[in-house]
Amino acid sequence: MTQQVTFWFDVSCPFAWQTSRWMKEVEKVRDIDIDWVPMSLAVLNDGRDIPEDYAAMMEANWGPARVFAKVKEEAPEKVDALYTAMGTIVHAGGEGGKKGYGAYDDVIKRGLEEVDLPEHFAEVANTNDVDDLLRGFHAKAIEAVGDDVGTPVVALNGTAFFGPVITRVPEGEEAGKLFDHAVGLAEFPYFFELKRTRTEMPQVG
């Protein structure tokens, strides 16, 4: 039976990136159908009292998130490939952590070119034209899991969690086994959380 996965992501988040690369490995060894949906750390932190340095990063994060919202609405079949293209630039390419409005404009341009999406998708990055759309996608994640979260939010056959948070990307059957365990936990309606102190940052290859 095909397992249904909804994966809400913000391309700027290294933890979402690691989890997404795990899901790409799971696709190779399990029968799953993934719906890739944007959410936004900028929306999540909008109006919050956050440090100035982090606020500047949130300003930068609006651009890519807006582009993903427009792509999800108008070319949803391209979201997966665009996330891979832009995420590779941001994380494997070391171009994350940018600050200030428009900081990801070049990353957006390169990502769109790589997946053959027209330039007009980039036009929304520094406007609020699709903010209601982005907030709507984001709200679906929060409705599914609650507001005490970050990214990613992953729904497994309809049950959503923040995470799994992983720092390394398992491959092959190890990826499938981790997925099986996550799906197993999701089957219990009274299971909510496992957590331990993280001792390493994402190991991006």
C-alpha positions as CSV (number, residue, x, y, z in Angstrom):
1,M,0.0,0.0,0.0
2,T,1.3,3.5,-0.9
3,Q,2.2,5.5,2.2
4,Q,1.0,9.2,2.0
5,V,3.5,11.8,3.2
6,T,3.0,15.6,3.4
7,F,6.3,17.4,3.8
8,W,6.2,21.1,4.8
9,F,9.5,22.9,4.4
10,D,11.4,26.1,4.4
11,V,14.3,25.9,2.0
12,S,16.5,27.9,4.4
13,C,16.3,25.4,7.2
14,P,19.2,22.9,7.5
15,F,17.2,20.5,9.6
16,A,14.3,20.4,7.1
17,W,16.9,19.9,4.4
18,Q,18.4,16.8,6.1
19,T,15.0,15.3,6.7
20,S,14.0,16.0,3.1
21,R,17.1,14.2,1.8
22,W,16.2,11.2,4.0
23,M,12.7,11.2,2.4
24,K,14.3,11.2,-1.1
25,E,16.2,8.1,0.0
26,V,13.0,6.5,1.4
27,E,11.4,7.0,-2.1
28,K,14.0,4.6,-3.4
29,V,13.1,1.7,-1.1
30,R,9.5,2.3,0.0
31,D,6.2,2.9,-1.8
32,I,5.5,6.5,-0.8
33,D,3.8,9.5,-2.3
34,I,5.1,12.8,-1.1
35,D,3.3,16.1,-1.3
36,W,5.9,18.9,-0.9
37,V,4.4,22.0,0.6
38,P,6.1,25.3,1.6
39,M,5.9,26.8,5.0
40,S,7.9,29.7,6.3
41,L,10.2,30.4,9.3
42,A,9.6,34.1,8.4
43,V,5.9,33.7,8.9
44,L,6.4,31.6,12.0
45,N,8.5,34.4,13.5
46,D,6.5,37.4,12.2
47,G,5.8,39.8,15.0
48,R,7.9,37.9,17.6
49,D,10.6,39.5,19.7
50,I,13.7,37.8,18.2
51,P,17.4,38.9,18.2
52,E,18.3,41.4,15.6
53,D,20.7,39.1,13.8
54,Y,18.0,36.4,13.5
55,A,15.5,38.9,12.4
56,A,17.8,39.9,9.5
57,M,17.9,36.2,8.5
58,M,14.1,36.0,8.6
59,E,13.9,39.1,6.3
60,A,16.0,37.1,3.8
61,N,13.9,34.0,4.1
62,W,10.7,35.7,2.8
63,G,12.0,35.7,-0.8
64,P,12.5,32.0,-1.4
65,A,9.4,31.1,0.6
66,R,7.2,33.4,-1.5
67,V,8.6,31.9,-4.7
68,F,7.8,28.4,-3.5
69,A,4.3,29.5,-2.6
70,K,3.8,30.7,-6.2
71,V,5.3,27.6,-7.7
72,K,3.2,25.3,-5.5
73,E,0.1,27.2,-6.7
74,E,0.9,27.4,-10.4
75,A,3.4,24.5,-11.1
76,P,3.1,22.1,-8.2
77,E,4.8,19.3,-10.1
78,K,8.0,21.4,-10.0
79,V,8.2,22.0,-6.2
80,D,10.2,18.8,-5.5
81,A,12.8,19.5,-8.1
82,L,13.1,23.2,-7.2
83,Y,13.5,22.3,-3.5
84,T,16.4,20.0,-4.5
85,A,17.9,22.6,-6.7
86,M,17.7,25.6,-4.3
87,G,18.4,23.5,-1.3
88,T,21.6,22.1,-2.8
89,I,22.8,25.7,-3.5
90,V,21.9,26.9,0.0
91,H,23.1,23.9,2.1
92,A,25.6,21.9,0.1
93,G,26.8,25.0,-1.6
94,G,27.2,26.9,1.7
95,E,24.9,29.8,0.7
96,G,22.6,29.6,3.7
97,G,22.3,32.1,6.6
98,K,21.9,35.1,4.4
99,K,20.5,38.4,5.9
100,G,18.3,41.1,4.6
101,Y,15.5,41.4,2.0
102,G,16.5,40.2,-1.4
103,A,19.6,38.3,-0.1
104,Y,18.5,35.1,-1.9
105,D,17.7,36.6,-5.2
106,D,20.6,35.0,-7.0
107,V,19.9,31.6,-5.4
108,I,16.3,31.9,-6.6
109,K,17.3,32.8,-10.1
110,R,19.8,29.9,-10.4
111,G,17.2,27.4,-8.9
112,L,14.5,28.4,-11.3
113,E,16.9,28.2,-14.3
114,E,18.0,24.7,-13.2
115,V,14.5,23.3,-13.2
116,D,13.3,25.2,-16.3
117,L,10.8,27.5,-14.6
118,P,10.3,31.0,-16.1
119,E,11.8,34.1,-14.5
120,H,8.4,35.5,-13.6
121,F,8.2,33.3,-10.6
122,A,11.1,35.3,-9.1
123,E,9.2,38.5,-9.3
124,V,7.2,37.8,-6.1
125,A,10.3,37.3,-3.9
126,N,10.4,40.9,-2.8
127,T,6.7,41.8,-2.9
128,N,3.8,40.8,-0.7
129,D,1.7,39.6,-3.7
130,V,1.6,36.0,-2.6
131,D,1.9,36.4,1.2
132,D,-1.7,35.4,1.8
133,L,-1.0,32.2,-0.2
134,L,2.2,31.5,1.7
135,R,0.5,32.1,5.0
136,G,-2.3,29.7,3.9
137,F,0.2,26.9,3.2
138,H,2.0,27.6,6.5
139,A,-1.3,27.6,8.4
140,K,-2.1,24.1,7.2
141,A,1.2,22.9,8.8
142,I,0.4,24.6,12.1
143,E,-3.2,23.3,12.0
144,A,-1.8,19.8,11.6
145,V,0.8,19.9,14.3
146,G,0.4,22.9,16.6
147,D,2.3,26.2,16.9
148,D,5.2,25.0,19.2
149,V,7.3,23.9,16.2
150,G,9.8,24.8,13.5
151,T,10.5,23.1,10.2
152,P,10.1,20.5,8.9
153,V,6.5,19.4,9.6
154,V,5.9,15.9,8.3
155,A,2.5,14.2,8.1
156,L,2.7,10.4,7.8
157,N,-0.6,8.9,6.6
158,G,-2.4,11.9,8.0
159,T,-0.6,12.2,11.4
160,A,1.7,15.2,11.6
161,F,4.8,15.8,13.7
162,F,7.6,18.4,13.9
163,G,10.5,16.4,12.4
164,P,11.9,13.8,12.5
165,V,14.9,15.9,13.2
166,I,18.0,14.1,12.0
167,T,21.6,15.3,11.6
168,R,22.7,12.7,9.1
169,V,21.0,11.2,6.0
170,P,20.6,7.4,6.1
171,E,20.6,5.6,2.8
172,G,19.1,2.4,1.4
173,E,17.4,0.1,3.8
174,E,18.5,2.1,6.8
175,A,16.4,5.0,5.4
176,G,13.5,2.7,4.9
177,K,13.8,1.3,8.4
178,L,13.8,4.7,10.0
179,F,10.7,5.6,8.0
180,D,9.0,2.4,9.1
181,H,9.6,3.2,12.7
182,A,8.3,6.8,12.2
183,V,5.1,5.5,10.5
184,G,4.7,2.9,13.4
185,L,4.7,5.7,16.0
186,A,2.3,7.7,14.0
187,E,-0.2,4.9,14.2
188,F,-0.8,5.5,17.9
189,P,-3.1,8.5,18.4
190,Y,-1.9,9.1,22.0
191,F,1.8,9.3,21.0
192,F,3.1,12.9,20.7
193,E,6.7,13.4,21.4
194,L,10.2,11.9,21.8
195,K,13.1,14.3,22.4
196,R,16.7,14.4,23.5
197,T,19.4,17.0,23.5
198,R,21.0,17.3,20.1
199,T,24.8,16.8,20.2
200,E,25.7,17.7,16.5
201,M,24.5,19.9,13.7
202,P,23.3,18.7,10.4
203,Q,26.1,16.9,8.5
204,V,25.5,18.2,5.0
205,G,27.5,16.3,2.4
